[in-house]
Amino acid sequence: MALSDKALMVEAVMALRNLNSRLDTLETQHADLKSQIESLQWDVDMLPREEK
Protein backbone atom coordinates (compact mmCIF):
# COMPACT_ATOMS: atom_id res chain seq x y z
CA MET A 1 0.00 0.00 0.00
CA ALA A 2 1.63 3.22 -1.18
CA LEU A 3 1.25 6.42 0.76
CA SER A 4 0.04 9.52 -1.03
CA ASP A 5 2.29 12.54 -1.36
CA LYS A 6 0.26 14.33 1.31
CA ALA A 7 0.59 11.41 3.72
CA LEU A 8 4.35 11.29 3.09
CA MET A 9 4.61 15.01 3.81
CA VAL A 10 2.66 14.58 7.05
CA GLU A 11 4.97 11.73 8.07
CA ALA A 12 8.03 13.84 7.24
CA VAL A 13 6.74 16.82 9.25
CA MET A 14 5.98 14.59 12.22
CA ALA A 15 9.44 13.03 12.04
CA LEU A 16 11.09 16.47 11.88
CA ARG A 17 9.07 17.69 14.87
CA ASN A 18 10.16 14.62 16.81
CA LEU A 19 13.80 15.21 15.90
CA ASN A 20 13.50 18.88 16.86
CA SER A 21 12.04 17.92 20.22
CA ARG A 22 14.86 15.44 20.82
CA LEU A 23 17.42 18.08 19.83
CA ASP A 24 15.89 20.54 22.31
CA THR A 25 16.14 17.90 25.04
CA LEU A 26 19.77 17.17 24.17
CA GLU A 27 20.65 20.87 24.15
CA THR A 28 19.09 21.27 27.60
CA GLN A 29 20.97 18.24 28.91
CA HIS A 30 24.20 19.58 27.40
CA ALA A 31 23.73 22.94 29.12
CA ASP A 32 23.01 21.22 32.44
CA LEU A 33 26.09 19.00 32.15
CA LYS A 34 28.25 21.96 31.15
CA SER A 35 27.05 23.85 34.22
CA GLN A 36 27.77 20.87 36.47
CA ILE A 37 31.27 20.50 35.01
CA GLU A 38 31.97 24.21 35.54
CA SER A 39 30.75 23.93 39.13
CA LEU A 40 32.94 20.90 39.77
CA GLN A 41 35.92 22.66 38.20
CA TRP A 42 35.36 25.61 40.52
CA ASP A 43 35.17 23.21 43.49
CA VAL A 44 38.44 21.55 42.44
CA ASP A 45 40.12 24.92 42.00
CA MET A 46 39.12 25.84 45.56
CA LEU A 47 40.79 22.75 47.08
CA PRO A 48 43.94 23.52 49.01
CA ARG A 49 47.05 22.70 47.07
CA GLU A 50 50.00 20.81 48.49
CA GLU A 51 53.24 22.72 48.51
CA LYS A 52 56.33 20.87 47.34
C-alpha positions in Angstrom: 0.0 0.0 0.0 1.6 3.2 -1.2 1.2 6.4 0.8 0.0 9.5 -1.0 2.3 12.5 -1.4 0.3 14.3 1.3 0.6 11.4 3.7 4.4 11.3 3.1 4.6 15.0 3.8 2.7 14.6 7.0 5.0 11.7 8.1 8.0 13.8 7.2 6.7 16.8 9.3 6.0 14.6 12.2 9.4 13.0 12.0 11.1 16.5 11.9 9.1 17.7 14.9 10.2 14.6 16.8 13.8 15.2 15.9 13.5 18.9 16.9 12.0 17.9 20.2 14.9 15.4 20.8 17.4 18.1 19.8 15.9 20.5 22.3 16.1 17.9 25.0 19.8 17.2 24.2 20.6 20.9 24.2 19.1 21.3 27.6 21.0 18.2 28.9 24.2 19.6 27.4 23.7 22.9 29.1 23.0 21.2 32.4 26.1 19.0 32.2 28.3 22.0 31.2 27.0 23.9 34.2 27.8 20.9 36.5 31.3 20.5 35.0 32.0 24.2 35.5 30.7 23.9 39.1 32.9 20.9 39.8 35.9 22.7 38.2 35.4 25.6 40.5 35.2 23.2 43.5 38.4 21.5 42.4 40.1 24.9 42.0 39.1 25.8 45.6 40.8 22.8 47.1 43.9 23.5 49.0 47.1 22.7 47.1 50.0 20.8 48.5 53.2 22.7 48.5 56.3 20.9 47.3 
